[in-house]
Structures are given as C-alpha cells and as structure tokens.
Amino acid sequence: MKLNLLSCEAPRPDRRAIANCLITISANINDSLSNLLAEYLIEGDSVEIEISDKNAGSALSSLRKLKIDYEIIE
C-alpha cells in the first residue's frame, strides 16, 4: 500500500519520533532516509512511502498518533 504523507499537524512535531515511525511502518526506508523524510514532512513537503499490507492498520494508527495527515494512493 502506498501513502502520501501530506503534513504534520502537531504543534511541536518530534522529528525523531516521526523518523522512527517511518522506519517501523515502511518496507524500504533506512535511518538516514527516514530522518530526511521526517525533515521534509515537518517543513511542509509531502512524502510518499510504501507500507506492507499486513501492517496497514497499525501504521495508520501510528501516523494518526503523531498527527500526520495522509492519503492512501493504492
């Protein structure tokens, strides 16, 4: 499943928590890439990631807890 992460609505977003979440839910993101994508997301740029279908429910829940707005692409 592909997701487009649109923005982070948290008043004080935690870059490290977002990066760790991206590593956990994504199928192909490493540490350095997750930090870069978290920074882009906090700055207001959208980010596209791919997650495995078996983790979709928990992945979406994790994103909602971090107040990350997303849309499902596939």
C-alpha positions as CSV (number, residue, x, y, z in Angstrom):
1,M,0.0,0.0,0.0
2,K,1.3,3.5,-0.9
3,L,0.7,6.5,1.3
4,N,1.2,10.2,0.6
5,L,2.1,11.9,3.9
6,L,0.7,15.4,3.4
7,S,1.6,17.3,6.6
8,C,2.2,17.1,10.3
9,E,-0.4,19.0,12.3
10,A,1.3,18.6,15.7
11,P,2.1,21.9,17.4
12,R,5.6,20.8,18.2
13,P,6.4,17.8,15.9
14,D,9.0,15.4,17.2
15,R,11.4,14.7,14.2
16,R,12.9,11.7,15.9
17,A,9.6,10.1,16.7
18,I,8.4,10.6,13.1
19,A,11.7,9.2,11.7
20,N,11.3,6.1,14.0
21,C,7.7,5.7,12.9
22,L,8.7,5.8,9.2
23,I,11.4,3.1,9.8
24,T,8.9,0.9,11.6
25,I,6.0,1.1,9.1
26,S,7.8,1.3,5.8
27,A,9.1,-1.6,3.9
28,N,12.2,0.1,2.4
29,I,13.4,3.1,4.5
30,N,16.7,3.2,6.4
31,D,17.8,5.5,9.2
32,S,19.3,8.3,7.1
33,L,16.4,8.3,4.6
34,S,13.8,8.4,7.5
35,N,15.5,11.4,9.0
36,L,15.5,13.2,5.7
37,L,11.8,12.4,5.0
38,A,10.8,13.4,8.5
39,E,12.5,16.8,8.0
40,Y,10.7,17.3,4.7
41,L,7.4,16.4,6.3
42,I,7.9,18.9,9.2
43,E,8.9,21.6,6.7
44,G,5.5,21.1,4.9
45,D,6.5,19.0,1.9
46,S,4.5,15.8,1.1
47,V,6.3,12.5,1.3
48,E,5.3,9.2,-0.4
49,I,6.1,5.9,1.3
50,E,5.2,2.3,0.8
51,I,4.0,0.1,3.7
52,S,3.3,-3.6,3.8
53,D,-0.4,-4.5,3.7
54,K,-0.1,-6.7,6.8
55,N,1.0,-3.6,8.9
56,A,-1.5,-1.2,7.4
57,G,-3.8,-0.9,10.4
58,S,-1.1,-0.3,12.9
59,A,0.8,2.0,10.5
60,L,-2.2,4.3,10.0
61,S,-2.8,4.3,13.8
62,S,0.8,5.4,14.4
63,L,0.5,8.2,11.9
64,R,-2.6,9.5,13.5
65,K,-1.0,9.5,16.9
66,L,1.8,11.7,15.5
67,K,-0.9,13.9,13.9
68,I,0.3,13.2,10.4
69,D,-2.2,13.8,7.7
70,Y,-2.1,11.3,4.9
71,E,-3.9,10.0,1.9
72,I,-4.0,6.4,0.5
73,I,-2.7,6.2,-3.0
74,E,-3.0,2.4,-3.6
